[in-house]
Amino acid sequence: MAKFKVSFNKERCKGCSLCVVFCPMKIVHLNTEEINSKGYNVSHVVDEEKCVGCTNCALMCPDSVITIDKF
């Protein structure tokens, strides 16, 4: 079971990929198969088990669409 839960407000995501670039574990990816109502591809976590809770993704997001909860 994952120690951290990473959530994205997909409707506010602009697909800038800063979260992808700054994730040290390389588990955040841009989902090219999902588009929000504004027409942007949204980010998501591909392997939450590997998340170390560093919060880099949330800190780098210019629109504050990422939240990280610890279990």
N, C-alpha and C positions, 0 to 999 in steps of 0.2 A: 504494500500500500504506500502511496506517495506521502511524503511528509509535508509537501506544499501543494496548494491548489492555485493555479494561475488562471485568471479569468480576464477575458477581453470584452469590452463594450463594443461589439462588432459594428454597431450603427455609427459610432463616432470614429472608428479606425479609418485612416486615410491611406493605409498601405505604404507608408513611407519606408518601412523595413529597418528603421533604426533599432528596434527591439531585436531583430534578426542579427544584425551586425554586432551588437554589444552583448549577446548571450554567450558567456564563456563555455557553456556546455553544448552549444549549437543545437538546441532543441526547439527553438522558436523558428517557425518557417512562415512564409507567405503562402496562403492557401489560394492557389490559382484556380480552384474549382468553386470557390465561394465568393460571391459578390454581395456587398451590402446595398441598401436602397439608394445610396449616393453613387453607386457604380464602381466602388473601390474593392480590390481584393483585400481580404482581411488576414491578419496574422493569427496563428494558433500554435499551441505546443504539441509537438509530435510524440514526445516521450516524457510525460510528467514525472515518472519514477526517477529520472536523472536530474530533476530540478534541485539545486542546492540552496534556493531561497536567497540568492545574492541581491535581488531586486534591480539588477542592471536594466532589465527590459523596461520596468516601470519608471525608473529614474530617467531613462533616455526618451521616453515617449513624450512628444511635444503636446499631445492632447490628453494626457492622463487617462488613457483608456484601459490600462492594465492594473489589476489588483492581485496581490499575492497573499494568500491566507495560509497560516501555519497550523498543522493539526497536531 
